Amino acid sequence: MRKKANRKTESNWNRTREEREDARRTSKKELVVESLKLPKDSLLGASILTLTGNTEVFVENYKGIIEYNSQMILLQGKTCKIQICGKRLNIVYYTNEDMKISGFVESVRYFM
């Protein structure tokens, strides 16, 4: 058991001070949001993706479009990057808060 605890401690110390403080802040925010039963998406800045079958994607809470072509759309979310891959992808509309993507969606990936 001690070996597992030491590995955990070591990996925590390998992170930079900023990373440790950021993780601590995030966990405190999450605890408050969960205990008050508040919506996580608006308070934590989480992106919301709603897929309608494999032909439409509605994206909410994103910052911007990084890359866009008919086979891949890469978006900057507030907390991560979102990659939507498929065929004949098209951004139907977008505003500062949401967008609609149509086409044949094959995959959705999140990157830190």
Secondary structure, DSSP 8 states (H G I E B T S, - for coil): -HHHHHHHHHHHHHS-HHHHHHHHHHHHHHHHHHHTT--HHHHH---EEEEETTTEEEEESEEEEEEE-SSEEEEEESSSEEEEEEEEEEEEEE-SSEEEEEEEEEEEEEE-
